[in-house]
């Protein structure tokens, strides 16, 4: 049996000692092992790029002696020693000999390096060791904590750094060291601590993390409209240097001194919780308003749990999920409209019945990319999406369990692939659901505004128009339609979407699928038309086209309701009042 095979056998025999992320990131490195004067091997790592930059990890002549001398100068007072970097393990062997009764925890970021070195070093030389291989930096601390809880009477540890190796994965190990040493990312002087919500009559100061995302303009306008102050910091999809963003945010906080920070869908916050830690230390509250499903995002952001974090959700059904996850403050804040964008216009009603929305083809295909090589997942996608529609649930796992009778587990390669599959199910289900309703409109020569994929999904009898730009000509489309038809995305079980507010704000008539939270906004007898089953659509459209006076009266009632209580100015004021009571 080769040394490599012996090491692999040892790893398989002791899975409790080897925490290995089998779906690890790969690096464009070349590993060069060269014979030394000690009749063993040294390690050089070469970047496979134009520069071919290389790093010598151990002495090219006497690596074992070098490791022994360095470890002689290292002193540990605690029961546990955490080691950054595996290399060829000379330092680990030396520490194991010096401290045979202590627990060694080795963190290695590079799976390929670890596997290749198994041909040169015998793991049986080490005692009381645990490996954490190729896990993301933000997951390492949880694994270290679990090892210390399970295997040690104390959580105190000393840290041994394989310094030549730290230059290669600098940011990875720096982040881990800062958390394990309880170091602060920034030194906070007293200037950062200032009173929030000083006076009930003063305008509130809100620092808004701005993007090209939906609701950006609405929130900015609404804050100004309500007499409060807003300063925004822009972040976009091309933002690559997170530290640059955080430094800019810190500078803006120091100059503007906001009462709280507002973001949409947790934009700007990292999975590792670095920004959350920083804001919590500075005692700065922040509000994250979710207008899409928060479950996928916040399930990956558990390090963001903080008493300074207030979550607002547009769908009341998500509140219990988030509270169970550990978020202490979760409030219901539905969508609304902007009356500056959506208002009645003197335009002729040229469409009998219309629909505006996505076919969900692009959204589905985008999420399918991570499992396009998995025929098993591609095959079951259709069945799960059908079951998801039938159950009228918002949890994909419910549809999976029902479909498999709870006996079959679906294997996912990692959490990202699982999230992508769940999202693909959601978008594919919504596509099928919308298509089933739209086909009922065929006798009425419907007009569809959306992406080009509707061309192949709908019959020729449907008139297809290009997508409308939300801030420019969508309001015109609503004003020109006698019946604005609406079918809600299936990520919302009981909540209502943006269209239910925008169409009435235009003075338009809307026929929508029934959602429980409609009752909190409208008088369903006098303000808005709805259907509970697909089979009701044809008769309802026929009735309302024959009774346009009824449509006009209901549209007027709905517009009055929206302007009275459901603009974004109303929502911002409600959020501010909640934040004031919580953090003043």
MARMAR-518833 format. One line per field, with one value per residue (C-alpha): z, x, y; residue number from 1; residue in three letters. Coordinates in steps of 0.1 Angstrom, whole numbers. Each point is the difference from the previous one (the first is absolute). Example, Ala and Ser with C-alpha at 12.3 -4.5 7.8 and 13.67 -1.06 7.14 Angstrom:
BEGIN
z	78, -7
x	123, 14
y	-45, 34
nr	1, 2
rest	ALA, SER
//
This chain:
BEGIN
z	0, -10, 25, -17, 3, 36, 8, -19, 20, 32, -10, -8, 33, 21, -16, 34, -4, -36, -9, -38, -24, -30, -23, 6, -20, -24, -3, -31, 19, -8, 28, -3, 24, 0, 18, 29, 19, 27, -26, 2, -21, 0, -16, -24, -12, -34, -13, -35, -15, -23, 29, 13, 35, 25, 38, 19, 28, 19, -1, -33, 19, 35, 4, 30, 20, -9, 13, 32, 7, -6, 22, 28, 0, 1, 34, 7, 33, -10, -6, -37, -28, -33, -30, -32, -30, -5, -25, 4, 36, 14, 25, 10, 7, 21, 20, 5, 15, 22, 12, -2, 24, -17, -27, -34, -24, -36, -24, -37, -27, -30, -6, -29, 21, 29, -23, -19, 33, 12, -23, 20, 37, 23, 20, 26, 13, 14, 33, 13, -33, -19, -36, -15, -38, -26, 18, -6, 26, 15, 7, 16, 33, 6, -7, 23, 28, -4, 2, 32, 15, -9, 8, 25, 35, -11, -30, 5, -27, -13, -37, -20, -34, -29, -10, -35, -9, 13, -29, -25, 18, 19, 1, 8, 31, 11, 3, 20, 23, 7, 11, 20, 17, 5, -17, -14, -37, 9, 31, 12, 18, 20, -31, -14, 29, -3, 11, -24, -5, 23, -1, -9, -20, -19, -35, -1, -18, -21, -18, -30, -17, -36, -30, -33, 17, 1, 27, 0, -15, 19, 34, -8, -11, 29, 26, -15, -4, 37, 11, 11, -10, -22, -12, -23, -7, -33, -5, -32, -14, -10, 35, 6, 29, 30, 23, -23, 4, 38, 2, -20, 22, 31, -14, -8, 34, 17, -21, -2, 34, -10, 24, -18, -33, -25, -26, -23, 1, 22, -27, 11, 29, -2, 9, 25, 21, -1, -6, 25, 27, -9, 2, 32, 16, -11, 13, -34, -8, -35, -18, -28, -20, -18, -32, -11, 19, 30, 8, -25, 7, 38, 4, -14, 22, 35, 11, -7, 30, 23, 24, -23, -30, -8, -28, -19, -23, -27, 7, 35, -4, 3, 35, 19, -22, 7, 37, 2, -18, 28, -13, 30, -18, -30, -11, -28, -25, -33, -33, -11, -29, -10, -10, -18, -24, -2, -5, -23, -35, -28, -22, -20, 12, -31, 16, 12, 23, 5, 20, 8, 15, -5, -17, 27, -28, 7, 38, -2, -24, 20, 31, -20, -10, 33, -6, -38, 3, 23, -21, 32, 12, -34, -2, 34, -5, -20, 25, 30, -17, -7, 35, 13, -19, 11, 37, 0, 24, -1, 13, -28, 25, 7, -37, 0, 31, -14, -34, 15, 29, 23, -8, -26, 8, -30, 0, -5, -6, 22, 15, -30, -23, 24, 0, -38, -3, 24, -19, -33, 13, 12, -34, -20, 21, -4, -37, -2, 23, -20, -33, 12, 9, -31, -23, 15, -15, -36, -11, 9, -22, 29, -2, 18, 9, 10, -12, -34, 14, 1, -38, 1, 31, -10, -31, -30, 11, 28, -9, 15, 8, 12, 37, 15, 20, 36, 5, -35, -18, 22, 14, -36, -6, 32, -10, -35, 12, 8, 21, 14, 7, 28, 11, 30, 2, 19, 25, 16, 15, 16, -8, -29, -26, -13, -27, 25, 12, -33, -22, 24, 5, -37, 4, -18, 5, 11, -1, 22, 15, 36, 28, 37, 6, -26, 29, 19, -29, -18, 5, -23, -8, -12, -8, -19, -21, 7, -9, 22, -27, -35, -13, 12, -23, -32, 15, 21, -30, -20, 28, 6, -37, -3, 31, -3, 23, 28, -8, 1, 34, 15, -14, 16, 34, -2, -10, 31, 22, -14, 3, 35, 15, -25, -15, 7, 21, 23, 1, 8, 28, 14, -1, 17, 28, 7, -1, 24, 25, -1, 1, 14
x	0, 14, 4, -28, -23, 9, -9, -33, -8, 7, -22, -29, 5, -2, -26, -4, 36, -2, -25, 3, -20, -1, -13, 28, 13, 28, 31, 23, 30, 28, 16, 37, 14, 39, 24, 19, 33, -21, -12, -35, -19, -5, -30, -1, -34, 0, -28, -9, -2, 22, 23, 4, 5, 11, 1, 23, -21, 27, 38, 14, 28, -10, -38, -3, 28, -15, -34, 16, 18, -30, -22, 26, -6, -38, -16, -35, -18, -34, -12, -8, 23, -15, 23, -4, 12, 9, 29, 19, -8, 36, -12, -30, 23, 23, -29, -14, 33, 4, -37, -12, -28, -15, -26, 12, -25, 14, -18, 9, -17, 14, -15, 24, 30, -12, -6, 33, 19, -14, 25, 29, -10, -14, -30, 6, 29, -25, -19, -32, -6, -30, -1, -23, 6, -13, -29, -11, 16, -34, -7, 33, -7, -32, 20, 28, -25, -17, 33, 9, -34, 0, 37, 13, -9, 10, -5, 33, 25, 34, 7, 29, 4, 19, 12, 13, -33, -21, 12, -19, -33, 3, -36, -13, 22, -1, -38, 2, 27, -19, -30, 18, 21, -31, 18, -20, -1, 3, 11, -30, 7, -27, -8, -20, -24, -27, -36, -27, -35, 9, -33, -35, -6, 33, 2, 15, 33, 1, 31, -13, 20, -9, 1, -18, -24, -38, -12, 31, -16, -32, 17, 22, -30, -21, 26, 3, -38, -5, 24, 28, 37, 16, 35, 8, 30, -1, 10, -4, 5, 36, 10, 30, 19, -22, 25, -2, -38, 3, 25, -22, -30, 21, 9, -36, -12, 26, -10, -38, -6, -32, -27, -1, 11, -26, 6, -22, 4, 31, 20, 35, 1, 25, -7, 29, -17, 29, -22, -26, 28, 12, -34, -9, 32, -8, -36, -14, -34, -7, -32, -1, -32, -6, -21, 10, 2, 24, 3, 28, 19, -2, 6, 35, 3, -4, 31, -21, -23, 3, -22, 8, -15, -37, -15, -31, -18, -26, -16, -13, 5, 38, 0, -1, 27, 24, -7, 7, 33, 9, -7, -14, -19, -22, -29, -26, 4, -19, 8, -17, 1, 16, -27, 26, 6, -35, -29, -30, 8, -23, 6, -25, -8, 13, 5, -30, 22, 37, 27, 35, 27, 28, -3, 25, 20, 32, -3, -5, 29, 23, -5, 2, 37, 14, -17, -2, 24, -24, -26, -17, -7, -11, -24, -16, -2, -33, -16, 10, -13, -33, -3, 10, -29, -25, 9, -2, 30, 29, 25, 15, 10, -37, -5, 31, -11, -35, 13, 24, -23, 28, 21, 25, 26, 11, 38, 14, 37, 0, -24, 3, -12, -29, -10, 2, -22, -26, 0, -3, -30, -16, 5, -10, -32, -8, 4, -24, -24, 0, -3, -31, -17, 10, -13, -35, 2, 4, -37, 5, 30, 23, 31, 32, 29, 32, 31, 3, -5, -38, 1, 6, -20, -33, -23, 2, -34, 18, 14, 36, 16, 35, 7, -10, 25, -13, 9, -9, -29, -15, -25, -12, -7, -21, -19, -7, -15, -37, 10, 35, 5, 23, 14, 23, 34, -3, 27, -30, -26, -22, 17, -7, 25, 9, -27, -28, 10, 13, -30, -26, 24, -4, -38, 1, -22, 17, -10, 24, 4, -13, 25, -9, 18, -23, -25, 23, 2, -33, -37, -3, -36, 5, 36, 16, -9, 16, -2, 8, 0, 14, -34, -17, 21, -20, -33, 14, 17, -32, -20, 23, 5, -38, -2, 27, -19, 5, 37, 3, -17, 21, 32, -9, -6, 33, 19, -14, 11, 35, 6, -14, 22, 22, 26, 37, -1, -24, 23, 31, -18, -11, 35, 14, -25, 9, 37, -5, -19, 26, 33, -7
y	0, 34, 28, 19, -30, -5, 36, -2, -32, 19, 29, -23, -19, 32, 23, 18, 13, 12, 27, 1, 21, -23, 27, 24, 29, -7, 22, 4, -11, -24, -20, -9, -26, -1, -24, 17, -6, -18, -25, 13, 26, 37, 17, 29, 15, 16, 23, -12, 34, 21, 10, -36, 15, -27, -4, -23, -14, -20, 1, -13, -17, -9, 4, -24, 18, 34, -10, -14, 32, 22, -22, 2, 38, -5, -3, -11, 6, -14, -35, 7, 12, 12, -3, 20, -19, -36, 3, -33, -3, 4, 26, -22, -29, 22, 14, -34, -12, 31, 0, -37, 6, 31, 2, 12, 15, 4, 24, -5, 20, -19, -34, -8, 8, -22, -30, 3, 3, -33, -18, 15, 1, -27, 12, -27, 21, 25, -4, 17, 18, 13, 12, 26, -1, 24, 15, 36, 24, 9, -37, -8, 17, -21, -32, 10, 9, -34, -19, 19, -7, -37, -8, 25, 13, 35, 22, 19, -5, 12, 6, -12, 17, -16, 34, -7, -15, 30, 21, -22, 0, 32, 12, -35, -5, 37, -2, -32, 14, 31, -19, -26, 26, 21, 29, 29, 7, 37, 19, 18, 33, 19, 21, -29, -2, 26, 2, -13, 14, 29, 18, -12, 32, 0, -14, -35, -5, -31, -14, -20, -27, 8, -23, -4, -23, 5, 24, 21, 31, -5, -1, 30, 21, -12, 9, 35, 3, -7, 27, -22, 1, -26, -7, -29, -21, -18, -37, -20, -35, 9, 9, -23, 15, -3, 18, 31, 0, -4, 28, 23, -9, 8, 34, 8, -12, 23, 30, -5, -17, -19, -11, -33, -16, -13, -27, -21, -38, 3, 16, 9, -25, -29, -36, 1, 26, 25, 30, -12, -3, 35, 17, -19, 13, 35, -4, 10, -16, -12, -10, -25, 0, -32, 2, -35, -33, 6, -37, -8, 32, 0, -38, 7, 32, -14, 20, 31, -7, 30, 21, 29, -18, 6, -21, 13, -25, 7, -33, -7, -37, 2, 15, -33, -15, 29, 1, -38, 7, 23, 36, 18, 28, -9, 23, -1, 28, -7, 16, 32, 25, 33, 25, 21, -29, -16, 23, 5, 12, 12, -30, -21, -35, -18, -35, -21, -22, 1, -16, 13, -23, -24, -34, -13, -17, 19, -3, -38, -5, 22, -22, -32, 7, -15, -33, -3, -29, -18, -19, -13, 36, 11, -29, 6, 38, -4, -23, 21, 32, -17, -11, 34, 16, -27, 3, 38, 1, 24, -26, -20, -27, -7, -8, -23, -19, -4, -12, -25, -10, 12, -31, 14, 27, 21, 3, 34, 7, 31, 25, 23, -28, -7, 37, 1, -30, 14, 33, -18, -19, 33, 18, -30, -4, 36, -2, -30, 17, 33, -18, -20, 33, 19, -27, 6, 35, -12, 8, 36, 9, 7, 21, -12, 23, -18, -18, -16, -36, 7, -3, -37, -8, 16, -5, 23, 15, 18, 34, 2, 34, 7, 4, 33, 20, 3, 36, 13, -16, -27, 25, 8, -37, -3, 32, -14, -34, -6, -31, -3, -37, -12, -33, 0, -17, -33, 11, 19, -22, 27, 33, 24, 12, 35, 0, -1, 34, 16, -7, 16, 29, 6, -1, -33, -31, -32, -36, -20, -34, -1, 5, 0, 33, 18, 2, 23, 25, 0, -6, -30, 6, 36, 7, -28, -31, -34, -36, -30, -27, 1, -11, 32, 23, -1, 8, 28, 16, -3, 16, 30, 7, 2, 23, 25, 24, -25, -1, 38, 2, -28, 16, 33, -16, -19, 31, 19, -29, 0, 37, 0, -27, -19, 23, -4, 31, -19, -30, 21, 18, -33, -14, 32, -2, -37, 8, 30, -21, -27, 19, 35
nr	1, 2, 3, 4, 5, 6, 7, 8, 9, 10, 11, 12, 13, 14, 15, 16, 17, 18, 19, 20, 21, 22, 23, 24, 25, 26, 27, 28, 29, 30, 31, 32, 33, 34, 35, 36, 37, 38, 39, 40, 41, 42, 43, 44, 45, 46, 47, 48, 49, 50, 51, 52, 53, 54, 55, 56, 57, 58, 59, 60, 61, 62, 63, 64, 65, 66, 67, 68, 69, 70, 71, 72, 73, 74, 75, 76, 77, 78, 79, 80, 81, 82, 83, 84, 85, 86, 87, 88, 89, 90, 91, 92, 93, 94, 95, 96, 97, 98, 99, 100, 101, 102, 103, 104, 105, 106, 107, 108, 109, 110, 111, 112, 113, 114, 115, 116, 117, 118, 119, 120, 121, 122, 123, 124, 125, 126, 127, 128, 129, 130, 131, 132, 133, 134, 135, 136, 137, 138, 139, 140, 141, 142, 143, 144, 145, 146, 147, 148, 149, 150, 151, 152, 153, 154, 155, 156, 157, 158, 159, 160, 161, 162, 163, 164, 165, 166, 167, 168, 169, 170, 171, 172, 173, 174, 175, 176, 177, 178, 179, 180, 181, 182, 183, 184, 185, 186, 187, 188, 189, 190, 191, 192, 193, 194, 195, 196, 197, 198, 199, 200, 201, 202, 203, 204, 205, 206, 207, 208, 209, 210, 211, 212, 213, 214, 215, 216, 217, 218, 219, 220, 221, 222, 223, 224, 225, 226, 227, 228, 229, 230, 231, 232, 233, 234, 235, 236, 237, 238, 239, 240, 241, 242, 243, 244, 245, 246, 247, 248, 249, 250, 251, 252, 253, 254, 255, 256, 257, 258, 259, 260, 261, 262, 263, 264, 265, 266, 267, 268, 269, 270, 271, 272, 273, 274, 275, 276, 277, 278, 279, 280, 281, 282, 283, 284, 285, 286, 287, 288, 289, 290, 291, 292, 293, 294, 295, 296, 297, 298, 299, 300, 301, 302, 303, 304, 305, 306, 307, 308, 309, 310, 311, 312, 313, 314, 315, 316, 317, 318, 319, 320, 321, 322, 323, 324, 325, 326, 327, 328, 329, 330, 331, 332, 333, 334, 335, 336, 337, 338, 339, 340, 341, 342, 343, 344, 345, 346, 347, 348, 349, 350, 351, 352, 353, 354, 355, 356, 357, 358, 359, 360, 361, 362, 363, 364, 365, 366, 367, 368, 369, 370, 371, 372, 373, 374, 375, 376, 377, 378, 379, 380, 381, 382, 383, 384, 385, 386, 387, 388, 389, 390, 391, 392, 393, 394, 395, 396, 397, 398, 399, 400, 401, 402, 403, 404, 405, 406, 407, 408, 409, 410, 411, 412, 413, 414, 415, 416, 417, 418, 419, 420, 421, 422, 423, 424, 425, 426, 427, 428, 429, 430, 431, 432, 433, 434, 435, 436, 437, 438, 439, 440, 441, 442, 443, 444, 445, 446, 447, 448, 449, 450, 451, 452, 453, 454, 455, 456, 457, 458, 459, 460, 461, 462, 463, 464, 465, 466, 467, 468, 469, 470, 471, 472, 473, 474, 475, 476, 477, 478, 479, 480, 481, 482, 483, 484, 485, 486, 487, 488, 489, 490, 491, 492, 493, 494, 495, 496, 497, 498, 499, 500, 501, 502, 503, 504, 505, 506, 507, 508, 509, 510, 511, 512, 513, 514, 515, 516, 517, 518, 519, 520, 521, 522, 523, 524, 525, 526, 527, 528, 529, 530, 531, 532, 533, 534, 535, 536, 537, 538, 539, 540, 541, 542, 543, 544, 545, 546, 547, 548, 549, 550, 551, 552, 553, 554, 555, 556, 557, 558, 559, 560, 561, 562, 563, 564, 565, 566, 567, 568, 569, 570, 571, 572, 573, 574, 575, 576, 577, 578, 579, 580, 581, 582, 583, 584
rest	UNK, UNK, UNK, UNK, UNK, UNK, UNK, UNK, UNK, UNK, UNK, UNK, UNK, UNK, UNK, UNK, UNK, UNK, UNK, UNK, UNK, UNK, UNK, UNK, UNK, UNK, UNK, UNK, UNK, UNK, UNK, UNK, UNK, UNK, UNK, UNK, UNK, UNK, UNK, UNK, UNK, UNK, UNK, UNK, UNK, UNK, UNK, UNK, UNK, UNK, UNK, UNK, UNK, UNK, UNK, UNK, UNK, UNK, UNK, UNK, UNK, UNK, UNK, UNK, UNK, UNK, UNK, UNK, UNK, UNK, UNK, UNK, UNK, UNK, UNK, UNK, UNK, UNK, UNK, UNK, UNK, UNK, UNK, UNK, UNK, UNK, UNK, UNK, UNK, UNK, UNK, UNK, UNK, UNK, UNK, UNK, UNK, UNK, UNK, UNK, UNK, UNK, UNK, UNK, UNK, UNK, UNK, UNK, UNK, UNK, UNK, UNK, UNK, UNK, UNK, UNK, UNK, UNK, UNK, UNK, UNK, UNK, UNK, UNK, UNK, UNK, UNK, UNK, UNK, UNK, UNK, UNK, UNK, UNK, UNK, UNK, UNK, UNK, UNK, UNK, UNK, UNK, UNK, UNK, UNK, UNK, UNK, UNK, UNK, UNK, UNK, UNK, UNK, UNK, UNK, UNK, UNK, UNK, UNK, UNK, UNK, UNK, UNK, UNK, UNK, UNK, UNK, UNK, UNK, UNK, UNK, UNK, UNK, UNK, UNK, UNK, UNK, UNK, UNK, UNK, UNK, UNK, UNK, UNK, UNK, UNK, UNK, UNK, UNK, UNK, UNK, UNK, UNK, UNK, UNK, UNK, UNK, UNK, UNK, UNK, UNK, UNK, UNK, UNK, UNK, UNK, UNK, UNK, UNK, UNK, UNK, UNK, UNK, UNK, UNK, UNK, UNK, UNK, UNK, UNK, UNK, UNK, UNK, UNK, UNK, UNK, UNK, UNK, UNK, UNK, UNK, UNK, UNK, UNK, UNK, UNK, UNK, UNK, UNK, UNK, UNK, UNK, UNK, UNK, UNK, UNK, UNK, UNK, UNK, UNK, UNK, UNK, UNK, UNK, UNK, UNK, UNK, UNK, UNK, UNK, UNK, UNK, UNK, UNK, UNK, UNK, UNK, UNK, UNK, UNK, UNK, UNK, UNK, UNK, UNK, UNK, UNK, UNK, UNK, UNK, UNK, UNK, UNK, UNK, UNK, UNK, UNK, UNK, UNK, UNK, UNK, UNK, UNK, UNK, UNK, UNK, UNK, UNK, UNK, UNK, UNK, UNK, UNK, UNK, UNK, UNK, UNK, UNK, UNK, UNK, UNK, UNK, UNK, UNK, UNK, UNK, UNK, UNK, UNK, UNK, UNK, UNK, UNK, UNK, UNK, UNK, UNK, UNK, UNK, UNK, UNK, UNK, UNK, UNK, UNK, UNK, UNK, UNK, UNK, UNK, UNK, UNK, UNK, UNK, UNK, UNK, UNK, UNK, UNK, UNK, UNK, UNK, UNK, UNK, UNK, UNK, UNK, UNK, UNK, UNK, UNK, UNK, UNK, UNK, UNK, UNK, UNK, UNK, UNK, UNK, UNK, UNK, UNK, UNK, UNK, UNK, UNK, UNK, UNK, UNK, UNK, UNK, UNK, UNK, UNK, UNK, UNK, UNK, UNK, UNK, UNK, UNK, UNK, UNK, UNK, UNK, UNK, UNK, UNK, UNK, UNK, UNK, UNK, UNK, UNK, UNK, UNK, UNK, UNK, UNK, UNK, UNK, UNK, UNK, UNK, UNK, UNK, UNK, UNK, UNK, UNK, UNK, UNK, UNK, UNK, UNK, UNK, UNK, UNK, UNK, UNK, UNK, UNK, UNK, UNK, UNK, UNK, UNK, UNK, UNK, UNK, UNK, UNK, UNK, UNK, UNK, UNK, UNK, UNK, UNK, UNK, UNK, UNK, UNK, UNK, UNK, UNK, UNK, UNK, UNK, UNK, UNK, UNK, UNK, UNK, UNK, UNK, UNK, UNK, UNK, UNK, UNK, UNK, UNK, UNK, UNK, UNK, UNK, UNK, UNK, UNK, UNK, UNK, UNK, UNK, UNK, UNK, UNK, UNK, UNK, UNK, UNK, UNK, UNK, UNK, UNK, UNK, UNK, UNK, UNK, UNK, UNK, UNK, UNK, UNK, UNK, UNK, UNK, UNK, UNK, UNK, UNK, UNK, UNK, UNK, UNK, UNK, UNK, UNK, UNK, UNK, UNK, UNK, UNK, UNK, UNK, UNK, UNK, UNK, UNK, UNK, UNK, UNK, UNK, UNK, UNK, UNK, UNK, UNK, UNK, UNK, UNK, UNK, UNK, UNK, UNK, UNK, UNK, UNK, UNK, UNK, UNK, UNK, UNK, UNK, UNK, UNK, UNK, UNK, UNK, UNK, UNK, UNK, UNK, UNK, UNK, UNK, UNK, UNK, UNK, UNK, UNK, UNK, UNK, UNK, UNK, UNK, UNK, UNK, UNK, UNK, UNK, UNK, UNK
//
